[in-house]
Amino acid sequence: MFDPKEIRKDFPILDRQVYGKPLVYLDNAATSQKPRQVIEALTDYYQRYNSNVHRGVHALSVEATDRYEEARQKVADFIHAPAAESIIFTRNTTEAINLVAYSWALKNLHPDDEIVLTEMEHHSNLVPWQMVAQQTGARLCFIPVGEHGALDISSLDTIINRRTRLVSIVSVSNFLGTINPVETIRDRARQVGALFMVDGAQSVPHMPTDVVEMDCDFLAFSGHKMLAPTGIGVLYVKPSVLETLEPFLRGGEMIREVWLDHATWNDIPARFEAGTPDIADAIALGAAVDYLQTLGMENVRKHEIESTAYALERLREIEEMDILGPTDAESRGGLVAFTLGDVHPHDVGTLLDSDGIAIRAGHHCVMPMHRKLELAASSRASFYVYNTREDIDALASGLKKALDYFARSNRTGA
Ligand code: C6P
């Protein structure tokens, strides 16, 4: 039985008060909270077997190495990767995408090659490609966003063409909530022989993921959005593509032999994990994966559709509300961005905060899409496994209260 009220008991932070009010945490797209099981995995590592991996011959190092590699296998199983070696630990999604930009794109792209993105990309899946375009002479092309935040794929065959070398798209938008047609875009990328990358930061934590079915060459995601600590992320690379990547960072651990003037590279994935890795956080990511597997990702997704549908229903009761993105919960991830009449999103966020309700306000690192919608900013509520209907009710009441407050201030000129 998937019961958010029971799940909440595993999250110590959800018991805290903010300004004397119970915390209502609706900023999960920015980062999720951590269950006791994950926090314990961290303290267990530091209290019992803290040591470096892949280096020592002593018991602690062997234990740390085993746990670290077990975590890699857990992540591989979670996304149905064919081999643990295709899981490269990074700091986060941003670093994972940069790894592909530096290790593959800078080496392989040339003037007039094209990289296809969408207009709704997070800056993490845009700015690295701007750098690649500047340095290689490749061009950036964009799949436009049409009505209700859906991609307009009517010109896909023109946008993705024989010049396209890489297609990199977000699977679920962190701003509009849109679930993108990954398979359709992948099929077109395959037809022209382009590599296909998915920014899974907002999908992997929330729905079942199967990289074999998705048939992507790269998938990037962050641990901290899926119950794990900050500082650990993942780049999945399809086995047949792994050998085409140059090392990203260079130094200890990623080498096989070093001379004064050159070096040779270690086996994959160590080749891409230079220096001492984020051992504790990787192990804790393994614990987060265990936790999500116990809940069942189908159930996680079902809960999120229910939460989003209920949020859409409650928010639509507010006349001044303009909800951005797709109209139905099934076409969205577990988040809703909106504007509220003339009230600035930062004021919305600040007023909700005074009631203990945490949402995000701003451009959510998706400035170009905000610009296209002629918005400087928006407010965003995002849900996860521990959010209840009561949380969404609190959000709806908080928003009505914010509107009343601003209507009153406008009347009194305060
Ligand atoms: N979005 C949000 O509040 P990092 O920061 O590297 O863990 O994740 C970057 C990232 C990449 N792609 C998408 C679709 C994302 O949503 C994010 C992170 C957070 O929306 C922080 S800006």
Residues whose N, C-alpha, C, O or C-beta is under 5 A from the ligand:
A	BS01	C6P	A29 A30 N92 T93 T94 E95 H122 S124 V170 V172 N174 D199 A201 Q202 S222 H364 C365
